[in-house]
Amino acid sequence: MVDNHRTIYNPSNQKTYSGGFQTETNTRASWQSVLKTAHVAGQRLQCLCRGARGDGERELEVRNLESIFFLAKKKLTGQEHDDECRFYAPDRSKSGLGAYAEGVVDDDSGEFTIRVGMGLKMADETPASSFHRQTETGVPGSKVPRVTLLGLLHLLWEKSRLNHCAPATVDLRGNVGFRLLKSAERVFVGKVRLSECLMVFSNTKASKAVLETSVKRQRRAFLVAPLSGWNSSRPEAEQFGLADFLPQIEFTLLGDVWRQALNRFPLAVSAWRNGHKVLAIAQFEPNLQTASSYRGEIVGIALMQITDHWISVESSYEREVANALVTASRSFQKPLKFDADLEEVFPDFVLRDAGGERGTPMEVFGRSDLDYAARKTVKEEYYNRVYGVSRWWKWEPLTGMEMPPFPAPDFETGD
């Protein structure tokens, strides 16, 4: 069976090249020769994935980097590829990826290169001088100059397709740590592959290797793991801990980094107090290795609440909707905001199985303050104008309104 997510076609000689031919050791030189010939001749190759609409071939460019030839998608065409294709990238206008300044998140080659708030080299700058970059929100309408920790977690989540859920995959959403690591293989922080500096829960062997390399190279690392359960008998300021993570690491916290996280993510903290799962992403500076343990300092923390099915949510009401969608066996997507400012309009969820190429936006209006009321009006006007008055779904739980029925599924359009 041909894996069209990897197969490349050359219209000039009408030959196809399988994923195995491109990657196996004994044919790698031949594949480089194919790419070099196409590059010199100015030929465009084609990706044979079925594409977002299930039709046509998508052109690829051959590029040369220090005599190594590789394929890259044409600029701004990532959303035209099938979402299982290596050249797929989400439409930036439909997520917070569009918030970044040019060059902050570069994905032309099918791999992402990002610029983060704090560099990896510990000698480059002190955490105290750069920590504000992890928390700055920017001026409304301006482009964001760096990816924060939360933005990085959203990128990994999106590349791992954990922001998509469908009946056929809902029971396959386990082994999240492994999926995050696989996605990290195609993300670079500067020139360093993210998988070489990312430690994840439930993966002791890989995390220990990253830790050893970080100590040796004096390099900061990222770690992702659920918070340990909240304990009502302990002061909250003393409760930073990670579940299912390397027991050999002894953490200290830089200054009031934990208190700042508690203040920055109040909804995630509330979910944590109520026994729900909350994921932490942190940046870590190793500073000592002993015979049996490692010591280091946490220099930045961001929090994201998730459901039992690993769906990212921002409130208890979103959690209710996500759980109801899973129970109803619906296909849906959670748009991630990355580091976009609050003026950007992104739906809380998008139904993918109710007809229409763009999906059906879903909004939960869960606040009643004046600022939020003004924001609610903006969103309602936007959805009515762009999608049509009856072509989006909303729930206003604070009015006493029960959760409305979901739009009926169109089984020809489900994921």
C-alpha positions as a Markdown table, in Angstrom:
| # | Residue | x | y | z |
|---|---|---|---|---|
| 1 | Met | 0.0 | 0.0 | 0.0 |
| 2 | Val | 1.4 | 3.4 | -1.0 |
| 3 | Asp | 1.7 | 6.0 | 1.8 |
| 4 | Asn | 0.7 | 9.1 | -0.1 |
| 5 | His | 1.5 | 11.2 | 2.9 |
| 6 | Arg | 5.2 | 10.7 | 2.1 |
| 7 | Thr | 5.1 | 9.9 | -1.7 |
| 8 | Ile | 6.6 | 12.6 | -4.0 |
| 9 | Tyr | 5.9 | 12.8 | -7.8 |
| 10 | Asn | 8.1 | 14.5 | -10.4 |
| 11 | Pro | 6.0 | 15.6 | -13.4 |
| 12 | Ser | 9.2 | 16.1 | -15.5 |
| 13 | Asn | 10.0 | 12.4 | -15.7 |
| 14 | Gln | 6.7 | 11.1 | -14.4 |
| 15 | Lys | 8.4 | 9.1 | -11.6 |
| 16 | Thr | 7.2 | 8.7 | -8.0 |
| 17 | Tyr | 9.4 | 8.3 | -5.0 |
| 18 | Ser | 8.2 | 6.5 | -1.9 |
| 19 | Gly | 8.7 | 7.6 | 1.7 |
| 20 | Gly | 11.1 | 4.6 | 2.1 |
| 21 | Phe | 13.2 | 5.7 | -0.9 |
| 22 | Gln | 13.5 | 9.1 | 0.6 |
| 23 | Thr | 14.6 | 8.0 | 4.0 |
| 24 | Glu | 16.2 | 4.5 | 3.9 |
| 25 | Thr | 20.0 | 4.4 | 4.3 |
| 26 | Asn | 20.7 | 2.5 | 1.1 |
| 27 | Thr | 18.7 | 4.9 | -1.1 |
| 28 | Arg | 19.4 | 8.2 | 0.6 |
| 29 | Ala | 22.2 | 9.2 | -1.8 |
| 30 | Ser | 20.0 | 8.4 | -4.8 |
| 31 | Trp | 17.3 | 10.6 | -3.3 |
| 32 | Gln | 19.7 | 13.4 | -2.9 |
| 33 | Ser | 20.7 | 13.0 | -6.5 |
| 34 | Val | 17.0 | 13.3 | -7.5 |
| 35 | Leu | 16.6 | 16.4 | -5.5 |
| 36 | Lys | 19.9 | 18.0 | -6.8 |
| 37 | Thr | 18.8 | 17.3 | -10.5 |
| 38 | Ala | 15.4 | 18.9 | -9.9 |
| 39 | His | 17.0 | 21.9 | -8.1 |
| 40 | Val | 19.5 | 22.5 | -10.9 |
| 41 | Ala | 16.8 | 22.2 | -13.6 |
| 42 | Gly | 14.4 | 24.4 | -11.6 |
| 43 | Gln | 11.8 | 21.6 | -11.5 |
| 44 | Arg | 8.9 | 21.6 | -9.0 |
| 45 | Leu | 8.0 | 18.3 | -7.4 |
| 46 | Gln | 4.6 | 17.4 | -6.1 |
| 47 | Cys | 3.3 | 16.0 | -2.9 |
| 48 | Leu | 0.7 | 13.2 | -3.4 |
| 49 | Cys | -1.1 | 13.6 | -0.1 |
| 50 | Arg | -4.9 | 13.8 | -0.8 |
| 51 | Gly | -4.9 | 17.4 | 0.4 |
| 52 | Ala | -7.3 | 19.3 | 2.5 |
| 53 | Arg | -10.1 | 19.0 | -0.1 |
| 54 | Gly | -9.1 | 15.5 | -1.3 |
| 55 | Asp | -8.1 | 16.7 | -4.8 |
| 56 | Gly | -5.1 | 17.8 | -6.8 |
| 57 | Glu | -1.3 | 17.7 | -6.2 |
| 58 | Arg | 0.5 | 20.3 | -4.2 |
| 59 | Glu | 3.7 | 21.8 | -5.6 |
| 60 | Leu | 6.9 | 21.6 | -3.5 |
| 61 | Glu | 10.2 | 23.5 | -3.9 |
| 62 | Val | 13.6 | 21.9 | -3.8 |
| 63 | Arg | 16.1 | 23.9 | -1.6 |
| 64 | Asn | 19.8 | 23.6 | -1.0 |
| 65 | Leu | 21.4 | 24.1 | 2.4 |
| 66 | Glu | 25.2 | 23.6 | 2.4 |
| 67 | Ser | 25.0 | 21.0 | -0.4 |
| 68 | Ile | 22.1 | 19.1 | 1.4 |
| 69 | Phe | 18.9 | 19.2 | -0.7 |
| 70 | Phe | 15.5 | 19.1 | 0.8 |
| 71 | Leu | 11.8 | 19.7 | 0.0 |
| 72 | Ala | 9.8 | 22.7 | 1.2 |
| 73 | Lys | 6.2 | 23.6 | 0.7 |
| 74 | Lys | 5.4 | 26.8 | -1.1 |
| 75 | Lys | 4.9 | 29.7 | 1.2 |
| 76 | Leu | 1.4 | 29.8 | 2.9 |
| 77 | Thr | 0.3 | 26.5 | 1.4 |
| 78 | Gly | 0.6 | 24.3 | 4.5 |
| 79 | Gln | -3.2 | 24.2 | 5.1 |
| 80 | Glu | -3.7 | 22.8 | 1.5 |
| 81 | His | -2.0 | 19.6 | 2.5 |
| 82 | Asp | -3.7 | 16.7 | 4.2 |
| 83 | Asp | -3.4 | 17.2 | 8.0 |
| 84 | Glu | -1.4 | 13.9 | 8.3 |
| 85 | Cys | 1.1 | 15.1 | 5.7 |
| 86 | Arg | 4.6 | 16.2 | 6.9 |
| 87 | Phe | 4.1 | 19.5 | 4.9 |
| 88 | Tyr | 0.8 | 20.3 | 6.6 |
| 89 | Ala | 0.7 | 23.5 | 8.7 |
| 90 | Pro | -2.5 | 25.1 | 10.1 |
| 91 | Asp | -4.0 | 28.2 | 8.5 |
| 92 | Arg | -2.4 | 30.9 | 10.6 |
| 93 | Ser | -5.5 | 33.1 | 10.2 |
| 94 | Lys | -7.5 | 30.5 | 12.2 |
| 95 | Ser | -5.2 | 30.2 | 15.2 |
| 96 | Gly | -2.8 | 32.3 | 17.3 |
| 97 | Leu | 0.1 | 31.4 | 15.0 |
| 98 | Gly | -0.7 | 34.5 | 13.0 |
| 99 | Ala | 0.2 | 36.7 | 16.0 |
| 100 | Tyr | 3.9 | 36.3 | 15.6 |
| 101 | Ala | 6.2 | 38.7 | 13.8 |
| 102 | Glu | 7.9 | 37.5 | 10.6 |
| 103 | Gly | 10.6 | 35.0 | 11.4 |
| 104 | Val | 9.5 | 34.2 | 14.9 |
| 105 | Val | 7.8 | 30.9 | 13.8 |
| 106 | Asp | 9.1 | 29.7 | 10.4 |
| 107 | Asp | 7.6 | 26.6 | 8.9 |
| 108 | Asp | 8.3 | 26.8 | 5.2 |
| 109 | Ser | 10.3 | 23.6 | 5.1 |
| 110 | Gly | 7.7 | 21.4 | 6.9 |
| 111 | Glu | 9.7 | 21.9 | 10.1 |
| 112 | Phe | 9.2 | 24.8 | 12.5 |
| 113 | Thr | 12.1 | 27.1 | 13.6 |
| 114 | Ile | 11.1 | 29.3 | 16.5 |
| 115 | Arg | 12.5 | 32.1 | 18.5 |
| 116 | Val | 11.7 | 31.7 | 22.2 |
| 117 | Gly | 11.6 | 34.2 | 25.1 |
| 118 | Met | 14.7 | 32.9 | 26.8 |
| 119 | Gly | 17.6 | 31.4 | 24.9 |
| 120 | Leu | 18.9 | 27.8 | 25.4 |
| 121 | Lys | 22.5 | 28.8 | 26.2 |
| 122 | Met | 22.8 | 29.5 | 29.9 |
| 123 | Ala | 25.8 | 31.8 | 29.4 |
| 124 | Asp | 23.9 | 34.0 | 27.0 |
| 125 | Glu | 21.7 | 35.9 | 29.4 |
| 126 | Thr | 20.4 | 35.6 | 33.0 |
| 127 | Pro | 16.8 | 34.5 | 33.7 |
| 128 | Ala | 16.2 | 37.7 | 35.6 |
| 129 | Ser | 17.0 | 39.9 | 32.6 |
| 130 | Ser | 14.8 | 38.0 | 30.2 |
| 131 | Phe | 12.0 | 36.5 | 32.2 |
| 132 | His | 9.6 | 39.3 | 31.2 |
| 133 | Arg | 9.7 | 37.9 | 27.7 |
| 134 | Gln | 7.9 | 34.8 | 28.9 |
| 135 | Thr | 5.0 | 36.9 | 30.2 |
| 136 | Glu | 4.7 | 40.0 | 27.9 |
| 137 | Thr | 1.4 | 40.2 | 26.1 |
| 138 | Gly | 2.3 | 43.0 | 23.7 |
| 139 | Val | 0.3 | 45.9 | 22.4 |
| 140 | Pro | -3.0 | 45.0 | 20.9 |
| 141 | Gly | -2.6 | 44.6 | 17.1 |
| 142 | Ser | 1.2 | 44.4 | 17.3 |
| 143 | Lys | 3.1 | 41.3 | 16.2 |
| 144 | Val | 4.6 | 39.2 | 19.0 |
| 145 | Pro | 8.5 | 39.0 | 18.8 |
| 146 | Arg | 9.0 | 35.8 | 20.6 |
| 147 | Val | 7.2 | 32.5 | 21.5 |
| 148 | Thr | 6.4 | 32.2 | 25.2 |
| 149 | Leu | 6.3 | 29.0 | 27.1 |
| 150 | Leu | 2.5 | 28.7 | 26.6 |
| 151 | Gly | 2.9 | 29.4 | 22.9 |
| 152 | Leu | 5.5 | 26.6 | 22.7 |
| 153 | Leu | 3.1 | 24.2 | 24.4 |
| 154 | His | 0.3 | 25.2 | 22.0 |
| 155 | Leu | 2.7 | 24.6 | 19.1 |
| 156 | Leu | 3.5 | 21.1 | 20.3 |
| 157 | Trp | -0.2 | 20.4 | 21.0 |
| 158 | Glu | -1.2 | 21.5 | 17.6 |
| 159 | Lys | 1.6 | 19.6 | 15.8 |
| 160 | Ser | 0.6 | 16.5 | 17.7 |
| 161 | Arg | -3.0 | 17.0 | 16.6 |
| 162 | Leu | -4.1 | 16.9 | 20.2 |
| 163 | Asn | -6.3 | 19.9 | 19.5 |
| 164 | His | -8.4 | 17.6 | 17.2 |
| 165 | Cys | -10.8 | 15.0 | 18.4 |
| 166 | Ala | -12.9 | 12.5 | 16.5 |
| 167 | Pro | -14.8 | 9.3 | 17.5 |
| 168 | Ala | -12.2 | 7.1 | 15.7 |
| 169 | Thr | -9.3 | 8.6 | 17.6 |
| 170 | Val | -10.7 | 9.5 | 21.0 |
| 171 | Asp | -9.5 | 6.2 | 22.6 |
| 172 | Leu | -6.1 | 6.6 | 20.9 |
| 173 | Arg | -5.2 | 9.9 | 22.7 |
| 174 | Gly | -3.0 | 8.2 | 25.2 |
| 175 | Asn | 0.8 | 8.2 | 25.2 |
| 176 | Val | 0.7 | 12.0 | 25.0 |
| 177 | Gly | 4.4 | 12.4 | 26.1 |
| 178 | Phe | 5.6 | 10.2 | 23.2 |
| 179 | Arg | 3.4 | 12.2 | 20.7 |
| 180 | Leu | 4.9 | 15.5 | 22.0 |
| 181 | Leu | 8.4 | 14.2 | 21.6 |
| 182 | Lys | 7.7 | 13.0 | 18.0 |
| 183 | Ser | 6.4 | 16.5 | 17.2 |
| 184 | Ala | 9.4 | 18.1 | 18.8 |
| 185 | Glu | 11.6 | 16.3 | 16.3 |
| 186 | Arg | 10.3 | 18.7 | 13.7 |
| 187 | Val | 10.7 | 21.9 | 15.7 |
| 188 | Phe | 14.0 | 23.8 | 16.1 |
| 189 | Val | 14.8 | 26.4 | 18.7 |
| 190 | Gly | 17.4 | 28.3 | 16.8 |
| 191 | Lys | 19.6 | 25.5 | 15.5 |
| 192 | Val | 18.8 | 23.0 | 18.2 |
| 193 | Arg | 16.1 | 20.3 | 17.6 |
| 194 | Leu | 13.5 | 20.7 | 20.3 |
| 195 | Ser | 13.4 | 16.9 | 21.0 |
| 196 | Glu | 17.1 | 17.3 | 22.1 |
| 197 | Cys | 16.1 | 19.7 | 24.9 |
| 198 | Leu | 12.6 | 18.6 | 25.8 |
| 199 | Met | 11.8 | 16.3 | 28.8 |
| 200 | Val | 8.3 | 14.9 | 29.0 |
| 201 | Phe | 6.3 | 12.9 | 31.6 |
| 202 | Ser | 6.1 | 9.1 | 31.2 |
| 203 | Asn | 9.3 | 8.9 | 29.3 |
| 204 | Thr | 12.1 | 8.4 | 31.8 |
| 205 | Lys | 14.8 | 7.2 | 29.4 |
| 206 | Ala | 14.5 | 10.0 | 26.8 |
| 207 | Ser | 14.2 | 12.6 | 29.5 |
| 208 | Lys | 17.3 | 11.4 | 31.3 |
| 209 | Ala | 19.3 | 11.6 | 28.1 |
| 210 | Val | 18.1 | 15.2 | 27.5 |
| 211 | Leu | 19.0 | 16.0 | 31.1 |
| 212 | Glu | 22.5 | 14.6 | 30.8 |
| 213 | Thr | 23.1 | 16.5 | 27.5 |
| 214 | Ser | 21.8 | 19.7 | 29.1 |
| 215 | Val | 24.3 | 19.4 | 32.0 |
| 216 | Lys | 27.2 | 18.6 | 29.7 |
| 217 | Arg | 26.5 | 21.5 | 27.3 |
| 218 | Gln | 25.3 | 24.0 | 29.9 |
| 219 | Arg | 22.0 | 24.3 | 28.1 |
| 220 | Arg | 18.5 | 25.1 | 29.3 |
| 221 | Ala | 15.9 | 22.5 | 28.8 |
| 222 | Phe | 12.1 | 22.5 | 28.6 |
| 223 | Leu | 9.9 | 20.1 | 30.5 |
| 224 | Val | 6.2 | 19.2 | 30.2 |
| 225 | Ala | 4.3 | 17.2 | 32.8 |
| 226 | Pro | 1.0 | 17.4 | 34.7 |
| 227 | Leu | 1.0 | 19.2 | 38.0 |
| 228 | Ser | 0.9 | 17.0 | 41.1 |
| 229 | Gly | -2.5 | 17.0 | 42.8 |
| 230 | Trp | -3.4 | 20.0 | 44.9 |
| 231 | Asn | -3.2 | 19.6 | 48.7 |
| 232 | Ser | -5.5 | 21.7 | 50.8 |
| 233 | Ser | -3.3 | 21.2 | 53.9 |
| 234 | Arg | -0.2 | 22.8 | 52.3 |
| 235 | Pro | 0.5 | 26.5 | 51.4 |
| 236 | Glu | -0.1 | 26.9 | 47.6 |
| 237 | Ala | 3.2 | 28.7 | 47.2 |
| 238 | Glu | 5.0 | 25.5 | 48.2 |
| 239 | Gln | 3.0 | 23.1 | 46.0 |
| 240 | Phe | 4.9 | 23.2 | 42.7 |
| 241 | Gly | 5.4 | 19.5 | 41.8 |
| 242 | Leu | 5.2 | 17.4 | 38.6 |
| 243 | Ala | 3.4 | 14.0 | 38.3 |
| 244 | Asp | 4.9 | 11.0 | 36.6 |
| 245 | Phe | 8.2 | 12.8 | 36.0 |
| 246 | Leu | 11.9 | 12.0 | 36.6 |
| 247 | Pro | 12.4 | 11.4 | 40.4 |
| 248 | Gln | 16.1 | 12.1 | 40.0 |
| 249 | Ile | 15.6 | 15.8 | 39.6 |
| 250 | Glu | 15.6 | 18.2 | 42.5 |
| 251 | Phe | 14.0 | 21.5 | 41.6 |
| 252 | Thr | 14.4 | 24.9 | 43.1 |
| 253 | Leu | 12.4 | 27.8 | 41.8 |
| 254 | Leu | 13.8 | 31.1 | 40.6 |
| 255 | Gly | 12.5 | 33.9 | 42.7 |
| 256 | Asp | 8.7 | 34.1 | 42.7 |
| 257 | Val | 8.3 | 32.3 | 39.3 |
| 258 | Trp | 5.7 | 29.9 | 40.8 |
| 259 | Arg | 3.7 | 32.8 | 42.3 |
| 260 | Gln | 3.7 | 34.6 | 39.0 |
| 261 | Ala | 2.4 | 31.4 | 37.3 |
| 262 | Leu | -0.4 | 31.2 | 39.9 |
| 263 | Asn | -1.3 | 34.8 | 39.2 |
| 264 | Arg | -1.1 | 34.5 | 35.4 |
| 265 | Phe | -3.2 | 31.4 | 35.0 |
| 266 | Pro | -6.1 | 31.8 | 37.5 |
| 267 | Leu | -8.5 | 29.6 | 35.6 |
| 268 | Ala | -6.0 | 26.7 | 35.3 |
| 269 | Val | -5.2 | 27.1 | 39.0 |
| 270 | Ser | -8.9 | 27.0 | 39.9 |
| 271 | Ala | -9.2 | 23.7 | 37.8 |
| 272 | Trp | -6.2 | 22.3 | 39.7 |
| 273 | Arg | -7.7 | 23.1 | 43.1 |
| 274 | Asn | -10.9 | 21.3 | 42.0 |
| 275 | Gly | -9.0 | 18.1 | 41.1 |
| 276 | His | -8.8 | 18.6 | 37.3 |
| 277 | Lys | -5.7 | 17.9 | 35.2 |
| 278 | Val | -3.4 | 20.8 | 34.6 |
| 279 | Leu | -0.3 | 20.6 | 32.4 |
| 280 | Ala | 2.8 | 22.6 | 33.2 |
| 281 | Ile | 5.5 | 23.6 | 30.8 |
| 282 | Ala | 8.7 | 24.9 | 32.4 |
| 283 | Gln | 12.2 | 26.0 | 31.4 |
| 284 | Phe | 14.9 | 24.4 | 33.5 |
| 285 | Glu | 18.5 | 25.2 | 34.2 |
| 286 | Pro | 20.5 | 22.2 | 35.4 |
| 287 | Asn | 23.3 | 23.3 | 37.7 |
| 288 | Leu | 24.6 | 20.1 | 39.4 |
| 289 | Gln | 24.9 | 16.4 | 38.7 |
| 290 | Thr | 25.6 | 13.9 | 41.5 |
| 291 | Ala | 26.0 | 10.1 | 41.3 |
| 292 | Ser | 22.2 | 9.6 | 41.8 |
| 293 | Ser | 20.5 | 12.9 | 41.1 |
| 294 | Tyr | 20.4 | 16.2 | 39.2 |
| 295 | Arg | 19.7 | 19.6 | 40.6 |
| 296 | Gly | 18.5 | 22.7 | 38.8 |
| 297 | Glu | 16.4 | 25.7 | 38.8 |
| 298 | Ile | 13.0 | 26.3 | 37.2 |
| 299 | Val | 13.2 | 29.7 | 35.5 |
| 300 | Gly | 9.8 | 29.9 | 33.8 |
| 301 | Ile | 6.4 | 28.2 | 34.1 |
| 302 | Ala | 3.1 | 28.2 | 32.1 |
| 303 | Leu | 0.0 | 26.3 | 32.8 |
| 304 | Met | -2.7 | 24.8 | 30.6 |
| 305 | Gln | -5.8 | 22.9 | 31.8 |
| 306 | Ile | -6.9 | 19.8 | 30.0 |
| 307 | Thr | -9.8 | 17.3 | 30.1 |
| 308 | Asp | -9.4 | 13.6 | 30.8 |
| 309 | His | -9.2 | 13.1 | 27.1 |
| 310 | Trp | -6.3 | 15.6 | 26.8 |
| 311 | Ile | -8.3 | 18.4 | 25.2 |
| 312 | Ser | -7.1 | 21.8 | 26.0 |
| 313 | Val | -9.7 | 24.0 | 27.6 |
| 314 | Glu | -9.7 | 27.5 | 29.2 |
| 315 | Ser | -12.7 | 27.3 | 31.6 |
| 316 | Ser | -14.9 | 24.9 | 33.5 |
| 317 | Tyr | -17.7 | 25.7 | 30.9 |
| 318 | Glu | -15.4 | 24.8 | 28.0 |
| 319 | Arg | -14.6 | 21.5 | 29.9 |
| 320 | Glu | -18.4 | 20.7 | 30.0 |
| 321 | Val | -18.7 | 21.4 | 26.3 |
| 322 | Ala | -15.6 | 19.3 | 25.4 |
| 323 | Asn | -16.8 | 16.4 | 27.5 |
| 324 | Ala | -20.3 | 16.6 | 25.9 |
| 325 | Leu | -18.8 | 16.6 | 22.4 |
| 326 | Val | -16.8 | 13.5 | 23.2 |
| 327 | Thr | -19.8 | 11.8 | 24.8 |
| 328 | Ala | -21.9 | 12.6 | 21.6 |
| 329 | Ser | -19.1 | 11.1 | 19.4 |
| 330 | Arg | -18.5 | 14.4 | 17.5 |
| 331 | Ser | -15.5 | 15.5 | 15.5 |
| 332 | Phe | -14.2 | 18.8 | 16.6 |
| 333 | Gln | -11.2 | 21.1 | 16.9 |
| 334 | Lys | -9.9 | 23.4 | 19.7 |
| 335 | Pro | -8.3 | 26.5 | 18.1 |
| 336 | Leu | -5.2 | 27.4 | 20.1 |
| 337 | Lys | -4.4 | 31.0 | 20.8 |
| 338 | Phe | -0.6 | 30.8 | 21.2 |
| 339 | Asp | 0.4 | 34.4 | 22.1 |
| 340 | Ala | -2.3 | 36.3 | 20.3 |
| 341 | Asp | -3.7 | 39.4 | 22.0 |
| 342 | Leu | -7.2 | 39.4 | 23.4 |
| 343 | Glu | -8.6 | 41.4 | 20.5 |
| 344 | Glu | -8.2 | 38.4 | 18.1 |
| 345 | Val | -11.4 | 36.4 | 17.5 |
| 346 | Phe | -11.0 | 32.6 | 17.7 |
| 347 | Pro | -13.9 | 30.3 | 18.5 |
| 348 | Asp | -13.7 | 28.1 | 21.6 |
| 349 | Phe | -14.3 | 25.0 | 19.5 |
| 350 | Val | -15.0 | 24.2 | 15.8 |
| 351 | Leu | -17.3 | 21.4 | 14.9 |
| 352 | Arg | -15.8 | 19.5 | 11.9 |
| 353 | Asp | -18.7 | 17.2 | 11.2 |
| 354 | Ala | -21.7 | 19.5 | 10.8 |
| 355 | Gly | -21.2 | 20.5 | 7.1 |
| 356 | Gly | -19.3 | 23.4 | 5.5 |
| 357 | Glu | -15.6 | 23.5 | 4.6 |
| 358 | Arg | -14.8 | 25.9 | 7.5 |
| 359 | Gly | -16.6 | 24.0 | 10.2 |
| 360 | Thr | -19.1 | 25.4 | 12.7 |
| 361 | Pro | -17.8 | 27.8 | 15.3 |
| 362 | Met | -18.8 | 27.2 | 18.9 |
| 363 | Glu | -18.7 | 29.8 | 21.7 |
| 364 | Val | -19.2 | 29.6 | 25.4 |
| 365 | Phe | -20.0 | 33.1 | 26.9 |
| 366 | Gly | -19.1 | 32.4 | 30.5 |
| 367 | Arg | -18.6 | 35.9 | 32.0 |
| 368 | Ser | -20.9 | 38.8 | 32.8 |
| 369 | Asp | -18.6 | 41.8 | 33.4 |
| 370 | Leu | -18.8 | 44.9 | 31.2 |
| 371 | Asp | -15.6 | 44.4 | 29.4 |
| 372 | Tyr | -16.6 | 40.9 | 28.5 |
| 373 | Ala | -20.1 | 42.0 | 27.4 |
| 374 | Ala | -18.4 | 44.4 | 24.9 |
| 375 | Arg | -16.2 | 41.6 | 23.7 |
| 376 | Lys | -19.2 | 39.3 | 23.4 |
| 377 | Thr | -20.9 | 41.8 | 21.1 |
| 378 | Val | -17.9 | 41.9 | 18.9 |
| 379 | Lys | -17.7 | 38.1 | 18.6 |
| 380 | Glu | -21.5 | 37.8 | 17.9 |
| 381 | Glu | -21.3 | 40.4 | 15.1 |
| 382 | Tyr | -18.2 | 38.7 | 13.6 |
| 383 | Tyr | -19.8 | 35.2 | 13.5 |
| 384 | Asn | -23.1 | 36.6 | 12.2 |
| 385 | Arg | -21.3 | 38.4 | 9.4 |
| 386 | Val | -18.7 | 35.8 | 8.5 |
| 387 | Tyr | -20.8 | 32.6 | 9.0 |
| 388 | Gly | -24.4 | 33.6 | 9.1 |
| 389 | Val | -26.8 | 34.1 | 12.0 |
| 390 | Ser | -27.9 | 30.5 | 12.3 |
| 391 | Arg | -24.5 | 28.9 | 11.3 |
| 392 | Trp | -22.7 | 29.0 | 14.6 |
| 393 | Trp | -23.4 | 27.7 | 18.1 |
| 394 | Lys | -23.3 | 29.5 | 21.4 |
| 395 | Trp | -24.0 | 28.7 | 25.1 |
| 396 | Glu | -24.6 | 31.4 | 27.8 |
| 397 | Pro | -24.6 | 29.4 | 31.0 |
| 398 | Leu | -24.7 | 32.4 | 33.4 |
| 399 | Thr | -28.2 | 33.3 | 32.1 |
| 400 | Gly | -29.4 | 29.9 | 33.4 |
| 401 | Met | -29.5 | 28.6 | 29.8 |
| 402 | Glu | -29.0 | 24.9 | 29.5 |
| 403 | Met | -26.4 | 23.7 | 27.0 |
| 404 | Pro | -28.1 | 23.8 | 23.6 |
| 405 | Pro | -28.2 | 20.8 | 21.3 |
| 406 | Phe | -25.2 | 20.6 | 19.0 |
| 407 | Pro | -25.8 | 21.1 | 15.2 |
| 408 | Ala | -26.7 | 17.8 | 13.6 |
| 409 | Pro | -23.8 | 15.9 | 12.1 |
| 410 | Asp | -23.2 | 15.6 | 8.4 |
| 411 | Phe | -21.5 | 12.2 | 8.1 |
| 412 | Glu | -20.0 | 13.1 | 4.8 |
| 413 | Thr | -17.9 | 15.9 | 6.3 |
| 414 | Gly | -16.6 | 14.3 | 9.6 |
| 415 | Asp | -12.9 | 13.9 | 10.2 |
